[in-house]
Amino acid sequence: MKGEEWDMSEDSRVAKLEELFTQHKGIIEQLKKIRTRRAELKNEIVSLTQKLDVENDQHKLFQAKIKELNDLRQGLAEKLRADRIKLKTADEAMKGVEPKLLRKGEGLEDELKKLEWRLQTQPFTRAQEQEVLVRVKELAKSVSVWRKAFNIREEVYKLESQLDESSAKMMETKAEREEVVGALKEKRQKIRNYIEARKQVSDELRAVDVDIIELEKTLSQIDAKIAVAREELVKERTTQKINSSRVRADLDRMVFEKARNDALAKMKSGKSLTFDELRVLYDEDLSSSNN
């Protein structure tokens, strides 16, 4: 019965060790998977950070472009205001000019040139000369007014053309700015998405690190339990071996005593004893004959 108790105790300890080894293997597998996941998360964070850096660089370019367009719009607006003031001034100056003078100005200038040439090349009577001089003065005055009016009109045309060009550029700049602003908004949303995604991955990574710490702690505890269970099993087997040796010794003594008593009874009955029976009778170990 005692031997059976030892066997059951040893089986129980072996089963306990096997259970601990199974747990140990399971945790090792979990650690392997979770560490693989941790590496994936680290790589994902690096990838998201790189993408975020690219988006931030592009965001800065968009901001610089918007500033450039704002400056351009401001410059165009100032030019438009200045040109409108100039145009208004020119329009005011043109109000005092007779329309027919603008139409006949070139003819008056040609007539003035011809009269001046005649005065220099042709002889006149005093009366004719006076008449021509009066006409030359009138024409010179009219031509002077016409030239100023002509220059003003040219300035008006130029200003109107500049206003049209500046207005067109203003519209183009506005459209381009709206397009860049739209792209900038999309870029900001993309940046926010990347930041949120990286935060989620970072949170998962922190959770994974906590899990790894817990699993390593559990693994350390199981290793300690395995060491204790092994030590207990070794002690159990050592004790069992000692007890088994003692049982065998007791059995050997019982067999020896029975053989000796049988040999003694045989001798008393007058029967002849064998050599082994004689050896047993004289207290010699049976096992020595087998060596």
Summary of the structure (lengths in Angstrom):
residues: 291
radius of gyration: 61.0
end to end distance: 32.2
largest distance: 208.0
contacts: 749
relative contact order: 0.11
helix: 93%
strand: 0%
